[in-house]
């Protein structure tokens, strides 16, 4: 971890790394805003995620090709690993997230996804028997209390569909946590950029196949032009760009500080939701957000 008392020689690198991590977190947070905007034009989740992955596929395939230059081809077990991680970590996680956003606000969606570190720890405990401390539990209690606070306020206003949306987005977070837990050894063998490029390419192909099986071709042609442009923005500005920015930030300031900088994500989603989508901002949402961010901060500090 980079020291806050870095020498002058290292301060430009520190500032650059923090800026990259912050911009990456904000850009990634914009995904929920774009999805909610696209739903206003009558598109369904299957078609919307197909367009996002269609435009993202060339970027991720190029990323995989770039990271594979001069390296040996993948062994059979590595291909199976990439396939499994692509399906769980990116295809399922993305589709469940898109489906859930039909029923809940962008603010609640971002807070649920921000619980991901706690799910990784719980899966590590179940699968590998990794221990956790009382401080971990305290951080989890704070963060989950914050989500329940916002969920209760939103369900009281919008009704029972909020429970379905919350369940779908939480399942998305679990799916991505499975990817993080099982990707460790494969990352060491392939490298993070190569694995991300290959796994996301698999997810893109899964989304295209899903559309081909569930929807007629005419459904893709019947969407409003705004859906196409929003999907292009989603694929580039809110999908591929954040991946690259966060990886560049980790190279400069490390994973721990990059994760702490990423705490700006939920706040930026809430702000964009209020300004762009006209979502309400109440004292309950503010209190829930503070609890979630404080809980994850306590949780992360305990892990270190």
N, C-alpha and C positions, 0 to 999 in steps of 0.2 A: 504493500500500500504506500502511496506517495505521501510524504509528510507534509502537513500544512505549513511547516517552516522550511519549505524547499529553498534551495540556493537560488540566486538570481538566474543562474544558467538554466535551471530547470523550470523556472516559473512560466516562461512562454509555453513549454510543453504541457504543464499543468493546466494553464488557462485554455489551451487548445483542446485538451482532452475533456475538460469539463464542458466546454461549449459544444463539442461533438456529441457528448452523452445527452446534454440537455435538448439539443435540436432533434436528436434521434428519438428521445422519449416523447417530445411534443408531436413530431411527425407521425409516430406510431399511434399516438392517442387520437389523431385525426381520423383513423380508420372507422371508428364507431360513428363519428359525425357524418362521414360520407355515406356510410351504409344507411343511416337513418334518413338522410336526404334522398337517397335513391328509392327507398321504400315509398316515398310520397308520390312516385310515378307509377305505382301499381305493379312493380316487379316482384317476383317471389324469390325466396332464398336460393333455390337451386339454380335459377337463371342468373341471379346476381353474382353468386360466387363463381359460376362458370366464367363470366366475363372478367372478373378480377384475375382469376388464374390463367385465363387465355392470354391476357396482356402481360402477366408476370412471368409466364413460362420462358420466353426468350431471354429474359434477364437472368433468371436462375440457372437456365441451361448454360448460358455464357459464363456465369460464375463458376459452375461445376467444371466446365472445360478449362477455364483459366487456372483453377486451383489444381487440376489434374496434370498439367503440363510437366513432362519429365519425370512423372511418378509411375510406379508399376501399376498395372491394371488391378481392379478389385478381385479378391478371391470370392469364391462362392458364398461363404458365410458372411462376408461383408455386404454382398448384394442383398442377401436376405435381411441383414440388419438395417440397411438403408431402406428397403421396402417396408419393413415393419415400423420403423421410426417415421417414415414419410406418411404412412397411413394414420398412425396414432397422433404424432406430434404436430402435423400440419393439416392433413386432410380433415380428420375428425374434429380437431380443435377449431379449425376455421369454420367448418360447416355448422357445428353446434353453436358457435359464437354468432354467426350470421342469423341463424334461426332464432336464437334467444333475443336478438336485438329487435325482432318484430314486436316484442311484448313489453320490453322494459326500456328505461331511459339509458342514454349513453353514459350518464354519470354512475348509475348503479352497475352497469356492465363493467366499467373500468375498475370500480372498487372490488368487484368479485374477482376479476382477473388478477388484481394486485395481491390476492391471497396466495398466489402460486408458491412462494417460498415455504409456506406452512404445509402445503400439500406435498411438496418434495420431501420435507422432513418426515411427514407421516408415512409416505411410501417407503422412504429409506428405513424407517423403523420396522415396518411390516415385512419388507423384502430382505433387508440385510441386518436387522436387529440393531441399527444405530441408535445410541441413547440420546435423550434430550433432557434438558434441565427445567427447573421450575421457572426460570426466566423465559425460556421458550414458551412454556405454557401461559405465562402472564402476557407475553406479547400476542400469542394466538387469541387469548380471551379478549384483549382489547380490540384487535382487528376484526374478529368475528362479531363482536358486539356492535361495532360501527356499521358493518354490512347489514346486520339485522335491524338496526335503527333506521337506515335508509330504506330497506325493504319494507318495513312496517309502514313507514310514511307513504311510500309509493303505492303499496297494495291497498291502503285505506282510501286512496284517491282514485285509482284506476281499476281496482277489482282483482278477480281471481287469475286473470291471464298473467299477472306479474309473477305469480308463483311458478308458472310454467316457464316463463322466460328466464327467471332466476335459476331454475333447475338446469335448463339447457346451457346457460353460460357457465354455471359451476361445473357441469360435466365437461365443458370445453377446457376449463382450467385443469381438471383432473387429467384429461387426455394429454395436455401439454406437459404436465408434471411427470407423467409416465415416460414421455420422450426424454425429459431432462435426466431422470433417474437411470434410464437404460442406455443413454448415449455416451456415457463416460469413456468406456473402453474403445468404442468406435471412433470417438473424437481423437483419442491418442494415436490410433492407427492411421486415420485418414486426414486429420487436421480439421479444424472447425469450419473453414470456408468451403472446403470440398464437401464435407458432410451436409452442411446447410444447403449448398447448391443442388446436390443430388436428392436429398430428402424432400426439398420443396418442389423440385421438378416432378418427383413421384406424386406429390400431393396435387400438383396442377393437373397431371394426367388423370388422376382419380376424379377430380371435379369435372373434367371434360367428359369422362366416361359416364359419370353419374347423370349428367345432363342428357347425354345421348340415349341412355336407357329410360329416363323418366319423362322427358319432354320431347315434343316434335320439333323439327328444325324451325318451323314457323314461329315458335315461341321466342326464339332468339332474334328473329327479324321484326317481331312485333313490339319490342321495347321502345320506349321514348329515346330520342337522341341524347337527352340529358343523362340517361342511365349509362350510355356508352362513355361519355366524357368523364362522368364520376368514377366509372370503373377504371379508366386509364389513370386518373389521379390516385385511386386506391392502390393500383398495382405498382405505381412508380413512387409517388411521394410518401405513401403510408405503408408500403410493404418492403420493396427492395431497398430504398434509400435508408430507412432506419436500421436495417440489418447491417449495412456497410458502415454507417456512422457509429453505431455502438461497438462494432468490432474494432474500428479505428480508435475509439475512445479507450477501449480495454488495453490496446497496445501501449497507450500513452500513460494512463493513470491507474490501470488495474481494474479487475472485476468489482472489487468492493466499493471503490469510490464511484465507479460507473453506475452501480446499482443504487447507491445513495443519491446520486444526481437524478436517476430515473424516478425518484419520488415526485418530481414535478409532473409526471404523467397524469395521475388522477386529477390534480388541480387544473391542468390545462384542458382536460376533457370536460370538466364541469364548466369552466369558463367558456369554451367553445360551444358547449351545449346550450348555455344561457344566451350567448350572443348570436349564434347561427341558427339554432333549432328553436329558440324561444322556450327551452325547458325551464321550469321554476327552480329558484334557488331559495331554500328555506333554512331556518335555523337547524332543523333536523338533519338536512343534508350536510350542512357545515359541520355539525357535531359529529355525524357519522364519518365524514371524511377525515377529520382530525383524529378520531379514534383509530381508524384503519391505518393511517400513515404512522401514527405514534406506535401502534402495535407492531407493525412490520419493522419499524426502526429498532424497537426493543428486541424483537426477534432476531434481526440481523446482527445486532451487537452481541447478543448471547452466543450466536454461532461463531463469532470471531474470538 
